[in-house]
Amino acid sequence: MSEIRVNKLKDEGGTGAPILTYGIEVPVGYGITGAGGVNVSGACTASAGFVGNITGDASGSSGSCTGNAATATLATNASGLTGSPNITINNLVGVAATFSGVVTYEDVTNVDSVGIVTARTGIRVLAGGANIVGVTTAESGLNVTGIITARSGTAVTFTGGLDLSNAQETVSTGSTTHYLTNKSVTVELDCLNGTVFTHSLANGNVGIVSIKNFPAVKNSFHTVTLLLTQNSSTPTGGIGNTMVAGVPSGFPGGIGTHIQLTPRGVTGFSTDARVGSATTVVLSSTAKDLDVVTFGIHYNGSTNTDANNYTTIATKNGDFRVGGIGQ
């Protein structure tokens, strides 16, 4: 065996590198070092892997990358990735993504969909409620722990029947505004608080009933119920403690003779209610009686700012008295 000791190797012309016909073999424990780079037109194979940072563009029209690259750092953008490998990452951040197949989520905080979100085995909302703008389809049910909110100007539509168990109606106290005298009040029924309201006639004779924030988005019928409790003594100053006839400013007395309607998203307008063959709902004249007055509002689906497209009716079940045990 012989060896050649030289400082530098050049080609025959002295202007380039020599050609190593059979390649170069580096013994164990040694390597190719220097401040330059390794530039090959063929494949670069390292059976023991690569150590250190991988920089530059990793691109090509074919081929694959296998193995565990957990200790490597890709310093630039990876573009044009093709093929069918499995990629496992911790976080994926991007502007947009298109998937032609099925996307499976194990833990998702928010899903923002422009189109329709379809859940074959149900949608479960644990907290915070569900705010639905478009169409949500759940073939096996919608399980919501919080509140389902339909945004202003919209409605929740159920087809195929609605089955409610353990449902409860929120009963709110009608807010009042004094009208003309301290015994004549406007009772405001805000449908954002529910559809059943209470009012004690000890707080003043009812002059105007104001119904506001009910939906008017399609041909529909909306009901609002008012529970009226009489004074603890025999009422005076009008039938059933409603406003007496002949009140100034053109407002006749009686519940149903002057209704203020303010649909959701509409300025509002004045109208009166149809009350059977009478002109007003007559409340009981007996102390402590309970009258149940229901207002029904039919909206025909046309322009919701036109009062002519609304018909209001008023009905009463009343003169209820509380009996004692055994009576």
Secondary structure as UniProt FT lines:
FT   TURN            12..13
FT   TURN            21..22
FT   TURN            28..29
FT   TURN            47..48
FT   TURN            70..71
FT   STRAND          117..119
FT   TURN            120..121
FT   STRAND          123..125
FT   STRAND          130..132
FT   STRAND          136..138
FT   TURN            139..140
FT   STRAND          142..144
FT   STRAND          148..150
FT   TURN            152..153
FT   STRAND          171..173
FT   STRAND          175..178
FT   TURN            182..183
FT   STRAND          184..190
FT   TURN            191..192
FT   STRAND          196..200
FT   HELIX           201..203
FT   STRAND          205..212
FT   STRAND          220..229
FT   HELIX           239..241
FT   HELIX           248..250
FT   STRAND          259..262
FT   TURN            264..265
FT   STRAND          269..271
FT   STRAND          274..275
FT   TURN            276..277
FT   TURN            287..288
FT   STRAND          290..299
FT   TURN            304..305
FT   HELIX           307..309
FT   STRAND          310..320
FT   TURN            325..326
//
